[in-house]
Amino acid sequence: MTQLRRLLPDPAPLTPAEAVEGLAFGQRAPADRPYVAVNFVESVDGRAAFEGRSGALGDDVDRQLFHGLRGRVDAVLVGTGTLRAERYGRLVRDPDRRAAREAAGLRPDPLAVVVSRSLDLPPDIPLFQDPDSTIVVYTSSDAEPPECPADVRLVRLDPAETTMTTALRRLRADHGVRSLLCEGGPTVFGALVHERLVDELFVTLSPKLAGGMDPLTILQGPRLPDPEELELRWVLEAGGSLFLRYGVPLG
């Protein structure tokens, strides 16, 4: 069984399942939106992807924690660029993981959530080709969504209201979503940060160098007025990778 070392707080061995056990995000949701956690992997030199994808930077433990976080939320927010680059499929494919979600009082599959002003969706990826997947799309575009087997629920917003704040409030009001995991990309994370919507950040620091001229980091967008101070909540280690959890103060 895969083992992690908890370095902070209270050093101890634990499994990936034990690490995410008790992450009751939904219980900490504000009154008008979901509790928002963000998850990324990055190389030691700060790259969020290698050849356009994040998979080469992670390892088996990272993937176990990745799926463990998915297992704790009502919905998963992903940008269209990340959907396309990573070729997203059904969010929870393993029957045991779906059963565990049901036992925890969650839907077997989390909602997939997309915010796209242009409605530039990738209908050919496995997620959109899966008839068991439900995708909620917020857009200000007048275009029609592509035909696909998935259940795509389009929500048209006024252009001035096509923001992450509006989308998250609608998710809470219309779908009862109390917990949301953002899996990228960096532009989506940047929008959440600038609208003061991030509650927690999970970062896997991979012991790898990626190099290259691509400036892709986990956060992109306008410069913040001041560097944002985060609260370190845990440090885990396995195989040279560090798994970091931060609280994001919203004050």
PyMOL commands that set and color helices and strands:
alter all, ss='L'
color gray80, all
select helices_A, chain A and resi 16-20+25-28+55-57+60-70+80-86+95-103+159-161+164-175+186-194
alter helices_A, ss='H'
color red, helices_A
select strands_A, chain A and resi 4-8+12-14+35-43+75-77+111-115+134-139+151-156+179-182+200-206+231-238+241-247
alter strands_A, ss='S'
color yellow, strands_A
deselect
rebuild
show_as cartoon
